[in-house]
Structures are given as structure tokens and as C-alpha cells.
Amino acid sequence: MDLVTAELMRGAYLSIPAAFRGMPQFVSEPLSELIGAPVVVKAETANPIGCFKGRGTWLAIAELARRGEVGERMGVVVASAGNFGQGVAYACRAFGVPSIVVAATTANPAKIDAMRRLGADVRLVGEDFDVARAAATDLARETGQRLLVDGQDPWMAIGAGTIAMELTEAMGRGELPSLSAVYVPVGNGSLIAGIGTWLRAAAPAVRVIGVQAARAAAMTLSWAAGRAIETERADTVADGIAARVPVAEALELMLNVVDEMLLVEEEEILGATGQLSAVLPFKVEPAAGTAWAALRRAPQGDRPVALVLTGGNVAHLAVSADTPRSPD
């Protein structure tokens, strides 16, 4: 993925809608007190889809539309656990492109509802994400529509890298402390690949630490071995990062820009997610909680660190057309 560079991230930044840029980033006093070091929270939740995916999906769909590969008569097919599909549906609606999202039958109902509200044709296939991913590939081949794979398309990593760009620019302005490390949840790897690429170029002293659920450890095993290793299962409460088949393109990037990969157990994820939701002014989904789970287990001294909170789309927030709304 030679197309993923810090220069492209900087050049693409203003092409991302303002609604997805400039997400909150601040030192959390409660979290800092808990580990005895400044903890910067980078909250990619305060946007139209409640997660970080909107940056990369917008860039990817915009590029496909620019090249004439998608349009009113040529749609996009993707597989998603929910957040990627929301980003694709949001961008496709804006560009007038039909979107089909294939998700597992076990996918988060709130995310399924959200994708449909955004205009996606959501189809439920199989019991996990990777079965849905294979089905999406088959569907794109059968229909001739454009397959877009999260982690494989370079624009996903380019969009993700702009998250780190905002962090380092705030550091340069003195608005945030100089970070020693950034903790990043890892699913298919595009997020950490983009963040790591930017930090290697702009702030190479900052360590890039990836975190996965121990019950969905394919990318961690692959990163350690330097080759793709599939797992038999990806059974974790952190649905947003539950993948058992590595994405080769993202792994290739990760090998050059990631310093460490950590695994956390289910009870750690649940405890960390609950703690974040209790002390922060927004909801946090379990995939986002993995970074805090790893950090609070083994604090890194008194030097400032950052957590990338990837999303806040929790299952019990599902809202249907028939759900009564509070007058608030």
C-alpha cells in the first residue's frame, strides 16, 4: 500500500466533511488520576455516524466516484460489522451511489438500524463478519457492482491517519502534552496503519500500540509472525473489531509502523468500557474500550499517552421509527 503516505493525509484532510474533522481531544482528569499520567482522549464519536470510519469512507467513495467506478447505476458492496457500513452508506447517499452492506446475523442491531436509516440495503448473512465478507465478495462478483474492502482500500488508512494529524498539530500548538504513546483498537488494521504512518513521519518518538480482544486476535498473531494468520473464531463483545481473517494490505503497513500489540480479555473490555462511559461525557462501545483496558492494566509511567476512542454505537441505543422519543 505505497499510496498511504503522510503527504496524502495532509492533502486529503480538507476533502473530509467538517462534520468528521476536528473531533474532541482533551486530557481527561479522571482517567489521568487513575493511572498517574496525563491521558489524552481522542473521541471519534461526535459525528453523524458516531465512529471514526466517516473520514476514510468519504475519501474512498469520493475517489471511486471521481474515477467513474461508481455512480447512480453502479453501486458499492461492502461487508461490515456496522461502523464501516454506516460510513459507506453516509458517503454513498451524499454522492448518489447505491450501497449494499452485508453483515452477520449476529451484528449489533443498533448499527444495522443506523445503516438502513442512511439508505443502505443491509443483508444479513452468516454468523460472523468473515462469512459476511465472503458473501459480499460473491455478491459483487455476481452483480458487477464495486466491492470496497475495509483495510484493503488505501483511502481508509489515509482518512484514519488524519486523526493522528489532529493530535500532533495540537501538540505543536501546545494545546496537548507531548505524547509518549497512542493506544489504538485494532480490527482489520486500517486505523492503526493510518495513525502509525502519520506518527512515523510527524512524531516518530510516539509509540504506536495496538490493542485487540484476546478472542479476536488474528491481526496480533499476524503482526507478531510477519504473515497472515487466520483464527477459527472471533467471538468477542467488541463487535467492531471481531475479525478472524487478516487483511493483507493493512498487515503490510502495520509491520512498519506499529511498535507493540496487546491483547485484553472480555472482562477487562467490559470493565474498561463501563469506566469510560462513567467518566466521559459520551457513550463508548466495547471496541473503543479495549485501548483503555490495555492501558489501565499496565500503565506506562508518568508520561502522557493517548487513547483513540473509535466509536460509541452501543446496542441499547437502537432507535426505530416506532420508538417513543423523549421530549428532551
C-alpha positions, -999 to +999 in steps of 0.1 A: +000+000+000+026+026-012-003+050-017-006+055+021+016+085+030+016+114+054+016+137+024-016+123+011-032+125+045-024+162+047-036+168+012-068+149+017-077+165+051-099+193+038-117+170+015-132+153+045-165+169+056-163+192+085-187+170+104-159+144+107-129+166+113-117+182+145-132+156+168-128+163+206-093+157+220-085+166+256-068+155+288-092+135+309-086+144+346-104+113+359-085+089+337-052+106+344-058+102+381-065+065+377-031+058+361-009+086+374-002+101+340-019+125+316-044+106+294-055+123+262-088+112+249-093+114+211-131+109+208-142+099+173-178+098+184-192+133+180-201+130+143-231+119+122-222+081+124-208+080+159-174+065+149-141+072+132-150+055+099-165+085+082-132+100+073-119+072+052-152+061+037-158+096+024-124+097+008-128+062-007-163+068-022-153+102-034-123+087-052-144+059-068-170+085-080-142+107-094-128+078-114-163+069-126-162+035-109-194+041-090-225+063-097-263+062-099-262+030-119-231+013-103-233+008-066-209-003-039-210-036-020-192-039+014-191-062+044-193-046+078-199-052+115-217-019+114-195+012+117-178+008+083-211+002+067-225+034+083-196+054+069-201+039+034-239+045+035-234+081+046-210+089+018-229+069-008-261+088+000-242+121-005-228+111-038-260+094-051-244+059-051-265+028-041-249+008-013-253-028-002-239-038+032-236-074+041-235-080+078-236-111+100-268-122+116-252-115+149-243-079+141-252-051+165-289-042+159-283-005+166-257-005+138-280-024+114-308+001+121-284+030+115-271+017+082-306+013+069-316+048+080-287+061+060-300+043+029-280+011+027-296-022+016-285-043+045-283-081+040-277-104+069-256-135+061-238-160+084-228-159+120-197-138+119-181-109+100-158-130+078-186-151+065-204-119+056-172-106+040-170-137+017-207-132+009-201-096-001-173-106-024-196-132-041-224-106-044-202-080-060-189-106-085-224-118-093-239-083-098-209-065-112-210-038-086-179-023-070-166-042-039-150-020-013-130-038+014-122-020+047-085-024+054-077-030+017-086+003+002-058+028+009-082+057+015-094+041+047-059+043+062-054+078+048-086+090+064-077+074+097-043+090+096-058+124+098-069+115+134-032+114+143-026+146+124-050+164+146-032+151+177+003+161+166-008+195+154-025+202+188+008+190+204+027+215+183+004+243+193+008+234+230-029+225+233-020+189+242+010+175+260+038+157+241+027+121+239+048+091+246+024+066+231-010+062+214-032+032+221-054+021+192-081-006+189-073-029+160-098-048+139-088-051+103-058-027+108-067+003+087-070+026+117-036+018+132-020+016+098-030+052+091-023+065+126+011+048+126+020+061+091+013+097+102+032+094+135+062+078+119+065+109+097+054+136+121+063+124+156+085+093+154+092+093+191+055+085+198+050+047+203+021+032+184+004+004+204-024-017+191-050-035+212-072-064+203-096-086+221-079-119+230-109-137+215-103-119+181-065-119+178-059-125+142-041-093+134-020-095+166-009-130+157-002-120+121+018-089+132+039-110+155+046-136+129+050-112+100+025-131+079-013-136+078-027-160+104-064-167+105-082-178+137-110-202+139-132-178+158-136-142+166-161-143+195-159-111+215-182-084+230-161-059+210-181-065+178-164-036+159-130-055+159-142-091+157-124-104+126-107-137+122-092-133+087-064-107+084-064-081+056-030-085+039-027-048+028-033-034+063-010-060+078+018-050+054+015-014+066+013-024+103+046-043+101+064-010+095+045+014+118+033-005+149+056-008+180+035-032+201+003-053+200-016-062+232-045-085+239-072-079+265-098-103+279-135-099+278-139-089+315-112-063+310-130-049+280-164-047+298-148-031+329-129-005+308-159+003+287-181+008+317-155+030+333-150+052+302-188+056+298-190+066+335-163+093+335-165+107+299-194+128+285-204+103+258-211+066+253-183+042+244-187+009+226-167-021+237-143-020+207-133+015+218-129+003+254-101-021+245-074+007+244-083+018+280-084-019+291-048-024+280-035+009+294-051+006+328-038-029+332-002-018+327+004+020+330+035+033+312+048+056+339+040+093+342+044+103+306+014+114+286-005+089+265-035+090+242-065+067+237-083+067+203-120+061+211-132+046+179-170+047+184-200+050+207-226+029+189-238+006+216-266-019+211-291-005+236-292+029+217-311+014+188-340+036+178-367+025+155-394+045+138-419+032+164-398+040+194-413+069+215-389+098+219-383+118+250-395+154+248-359+163+257 
